[in-house]
Amino acid sequence: MIEVRDLHVRRGDKTIIDGCSFAVHSSGVLVILGANGVGKTTLLNTMIGVLKPYRGHMEIGGKIGFVPQLFEVAFSYSVMDIALMGRVRHIGLFGSPGTRDFAVVRRFLALLGIEYLENRVFNELSGGQRQMVMIAQALSSECDILILDEPCAALDYRNQKVVIDVLRSLSRDHGITIVFTTHVPQHAVEIASHVLLMNSAVSYLSGTAETVLSESNLSALYKVPIGRAQFAGSGKFTYAPLFHHEEVRHEP
């Protein structure tokens, strides 16, 4: 499980996070929503140990695997090479992967349905395929908690669905705790057990998805009117911005 209480994070003299608190149980899914620049990535970097809290309590109950935003690598690494990097904590910095390391990586490549990409060059893959490889890399560390920074950024709807379905399966079927940031409330609607809304550096709202996700809370978060739309006959719903059309008047 993850428990954070009264977290403060500073960069130099600037306070980035001021009094953030939230919790998520083991095998839960925490989705973090907030505007650009509000501190979402700073929060993740503090959770994975890259940044040190200035003040507050943080309890992380398990080994962490981290998936950054989409990127390219400088060399022509294969998918296997990239995924094996997740085994560093088991191999050691100057060690060489052994039979078990390859077996673990292949198990997670197969779990994600991308075992056929093993020998492909990472930079030649589509965005969705690269995201799956990075998830395989994190899982290959044999983590208990998977933290992802905007895993669906720059992905089309189909690949967003693939990523969300994979995260749902990892939580539900494999007991992995999931934490990820996104700009799309629908991702939280689909799989979140818990939600953290980062309204500003000093204003946060956290709790179960059922209690936190609402038109009023999302409208306050994004500073635009947000409406809830129900899909007839399916029980499904979504949230969307209600942009107002203003007629443009032309002078005669």
Secondary structure, DSSP 8 states (H G I E B T S, - for coil): -EEEEEEEEEETTEEEEEEEEEEE-TT-EEEEEE-TTSSHHHHHHHHTTSS--SEEEEEE-S-EEEE-S----SS--BHHHHHHGGGHHHH-TT----HHHHHHHHHHHHHTT-GGGTTSBGGGS-HHHHHHHHHHHHHTT--SEEEESSTTTT--HHHHHHHHHHHHHHHHHH--EEEEEES-HHHHHHH-SEEEEE-SSS-EEEEEHHHH--HHHHHHHHTS-EEEEE-TTT--EEEEE-----------
